[in-house]
Amino acid sequence: MSESDQLPDHVRDAFQVGAGPAEQLSEAWDYGFRVGNTVFSKVLSPETAAWSSKTREGLKPEGVRVVRPIRSTDGRFVVAGWRASVFSTGNVAKRVDETVVAALRLADALVKSHAPEPVDNVFHRADIRAWEEQPGQIGQLLRPIDRVNQVGHADMLATTLYSGTQPPAVTDLVPVLRPHGFTAALVIVDGLLLGAVDEGILGRFSHLPDIESLLLRAFLSRRNIQELSENNDPNIISNLNRVENTLVSYVSDKL
């Protein structure tokens, strides 16, 4: 671990967390550090991190726990590139169907929220490209979605924790401005890419409005991330090809 990744004492002080061992956590917490009941995470974009914290502070989706932010002594959400949140028990699990339901409930709760200014990075460019006119077979299968955009969560599956019979807990919000249902579509696509769910999930959520085109757009977003980041890992490429074939076959049969 580099010195810049270590938790500074002045950040602890700013959030009124004293001395004590710091336990590094998983990707769901951005590999942050738990000290007592507080989790400190480094942020890449202070503006987006502050938006996530402010939005999570008052968000109350039905049947979904939302990890609450902690403000510093002077009321800030981000101090010297770090933010703090209340620790919540649980782990990321292969409970994809439940996470799709949670994504829909989260989208309901976010319907009146305002998105922050987008950050120009690989993920934003991948999303923009995914919603442009598409060539080839996927382009032929896409249908117009005549619904307004709203704030969604672009990384729901990786930031949703499960602990026994407790409702799922969402540790963060990664803003994306797309129609209702897109967060759920991203969860389905991510679950298929990871091999965490069977293909039958497509049929189990076939009742969702515009789900076929939302799934294709979600897949394009994930494929674009791989292409724009020039990640040539053969396993990732193989999984993308597998899921593309699955989605094209499924949507073709539905039309």
N, C-alpha and C positions, 0 to 999 in steps of 0.2 A: 504494500500500500504506500503510495507516495505521500509526502508530507502535506500536499495541498488537499488530499482526500481525508485527512484526519479531522476530527471534530475539535474546533478551537474552543478554548476556555471562554473567550469573550462571547461566543455564540451561546454557550450554555447559560452564561450570566444574563444575556439579553432576554432569554426565555425563562429565566428564574429556575433553572435546573442546576443543582449543585454537583459536587463531585460524585463519582460513582463509575462503575465499569460500563463501557460502551460495547454493546453487542451488535455486530453487523448483521443486517437482515437481508432478505431476498429481493429479487427483481420487483416484486409487487410493491416494495417500499423504496424503489430506486436505489437499492443496496445501501440504504441509510443506516443510522445507528440508533439503537434503542437504549435509552438511559432511564431506568425506572419505567414510568408509564408514558414517556415521551419519545417520539421518533423524530430524529433530525435527518433531513435529506438535502443533498446539494441540488441546486436548480440550474438548468441550462438557460432558461428564459425567465428572468425575474417577473416580467409582466404577466406571462402565462401562469406562472406559479402563484402569483398574487391573485389572479382571477380565479384559479382553481380553489384556493383557500377561501376567498370571499364567498364564492358560490356554495361551497360545501358547508360553510358556516350556518346557513339557514335552510339547506335543502332537506326535505323530508319526504322522499318517495315511499309509497306504500310497500311494506314488506321488504325493504332494503335498508340496511344500516349504512350510514355514510360516515366515514372517518372525519372527525372534527379537527379543524386547524387550531393552533395555539398562537395567540398574538404575543408579540414581544412587549416588554414593559412600556414602550412608547407607542404601542398600538399597531406596529408593522407586522406584516405576514412574512416578509423576507428580510433577513439580516445578513449582510456580508456573503450573499450567495447561498444562504441556508434557510430552510423553512422548518417548522415544527408541527407535528400532529399528535393527536392522542392515539396511543397504541391500541389495536384491536386484535383479539385472538383470531386464529384461523390460518388456513393455507390455501393457495391456489389449488383447485381440484378439477378433475375431469367431469364436472357436473355442468355440462354445456347447455343442456335443455333448461336447467334452472337459471343459468346465467342469461339465456335469451329472454326468459320471462322478466328477470331483473332489469335487463336492458330496456325493455318496453316500458316498465314502470319508471325507470330513471328518465327516459325520454318524456314521459307524461309530466314528470316533476320539473323538467327543464324547459318546458314549452314557452315560458315567458322570459327565460334568461337571455341575456345579450352576450354574444361571443366577443372575445378580445380581438385586437388586431392580429391577423395571422403572422406567424414567424416564417420567414423565407428559409425553409430547410427541405431536406429530402422528403419528409412526410407530407408537408403541405404541397409540394410540387407533384408528388405522386397522386394525391387526392385530386388536384386540379386536372391533371392529365386523364384520370379515370372517368371524369364526367364530360370530357370532350367527345366529339364524334369519333366513333371507333371503326377501324377497318375489319375485314374478315368476317368469320362466322359469328363471333360475339357481337359485332356491330349489327349484323342482320337480326340477331335475337333480341336486341335491346328495344324497349318500348318507352315512349314518353311517360314521365311521372309528373302529373299535373297537381303537385302539392307544394306548399311553401316550405322553404328551408327553416330549420330550427337548430338549436344547439344540441349536439349529441356528444358521445364519448367514443373516441377513436381507438381506445385500447382497453376495452371493458374486460375481456377474458383474462388478461394478464394482471389486472388490478382488482380482481374480485376474490375475496377470501371466504372460505367455508369452515365452520367449526360446529360439528355435530348437527343438532337440529336448529341451531340459531339461524336467523335470516342471513343471507349473504351480506358481506361488508365490502364497500367500494373504497379503496385507499386514495384514489386520485381521480381527477377529471382531465382528459386530454381533449380539448375542444375541436369539434368538426361541425361545419355548418351545412347540413344536408337534411333531406326529408325524414320525417318520423319513420322509424323502422330501420334506418341505416345502421344504427348502433347494433341492433339485433342481427342484421345481416353480416356485419363484421364479426360478431361472435360466432356465428355459424361457420363462416369461411375460415376463421382462425382455428376453430375446433376441428374442422376437416383437415386443414393443413398439418396440424399437430397429431393427427390420428387419435384425437381424444374423444371422438364421437362417430357413430355409424352414419352411413349415407341416408338412413331413414329419417334423420332430422329434417331433411328437406320436405318430406311429406308431412311431418308432424307440425310444421309451421307454414304449410302451403296456404292457409287461410289469411295470412297477413297481406294487406293491400300492397300491390306492386312488388311483392317479395322477389319474383324472378329477376326483374331488372335491378333491384337493390342488391341482390346476391352477385350478379354479374359485375356491377359497379364496385362492390366491396372486393371482389376477387381482383379486378383490374388495379385497384389501389394497392393491394398487397404485392401483386406482380411488379407494379411500377417501382415500389420501394426496392425490390431486389435488383431491378435493372438500373435504377438511378444510383444506387449505392455500389453497383458493380460487384455484388456478392455472388461469386460463381461456385459456391458450395454445391456439389452435385446432389446432396440430399435435399437441399432447399429447392433446387430446380426440378428434381424428380417429383417432389410433393406438389409444387405448383402445377406441373403438367398433369398429374393425377387428378387434382381438384378441378382443373380447367375441363378435363374430359368429363368428369362427373357432372359438373354444372351445365355444360353444353348439352349433354345427353338429357339431363333432367328438364331443362328449359325447352329444348326442342320437342320433347314429348308433351309438354304442357300447352304449347301453342297450336 
